[in-house]
Amino acid sequence: MPPALDPEPKPPEFTWGALLFLAFSILLGVGYLFWVTAIEGWRVWVIVGLIALIAGGAALAHWLMGRTRR
């Protein structure tokens, strides 16, 4: 079937470069978090916990809104 007539095109796949960048970004982020924690202490984990709570609430709301559209 030609691409113009395809009802649902497939999403593009991740390249190896994109996956490598994602892996290094996550590792650097976790390393930076541990480095800052060694300097600042428990206060960083309070801030990270609040950010995770807000992000989790937003993800749940996004998922629930997606469920109502079907």
N, C-alpha and C positions, 0 to 999 in steps of 0.2 A: 504494500500500500504506500503511495507517495506521502511524504511528510506533511503536505498541505491537507490531506484527507484523514490523517491520523487523529482520532478524537482525543487521545491523551498521550502527549509526547513524554518520553522517559526523561527523568531528571538527569543532568550531567553527572558523570562519575568523578570522584576525587582522583586527582593525579597523585603520583608518589611525592612530588614536591609539595603539594598542598597538605598531604598527610604528615610529611616530615616537619613542615612548618608548624602544624597544629600540635604535634608531639613536643617539639622543642618549646613552643609557647607555653604549653601546660607545665612542662618541667621547670622552665624558668619562673613561671608564676608561683609554683609551689615552693621552689627554692627561695625566692624573694620573700614569700610569706614566712618561712621558717627563719630567715635571716632577720627580718624585722621583729619577729616574735622574740628572738634572742636578745634584741636591744630593748624593746618596749615592754615585753612581758604579756600578762594576761589581758591587758586592755585591747590589744589587737584582736584577740579571739572574740571579745564582745562585739567589736565592730564587724568582724567577719560573720559572726552569728546573726547579727541584725540584717546584714546584706543578704545572707542566705535565706533568712526568714522572709524578707520582702520578695526576693526572686522566686522562692517557692510558692508564695501566695499569688504572685503574678502568673506563674506557670499553671497553677491550679485554675485560676480564673480564665486563662486563655483556653485551657482544655475544656472547661465547662461551657464556655461560649461556643466552642467548636461543636460540642455535642448538641447544642440547641439548634444549630443550623441544619441538621440532618432530618 
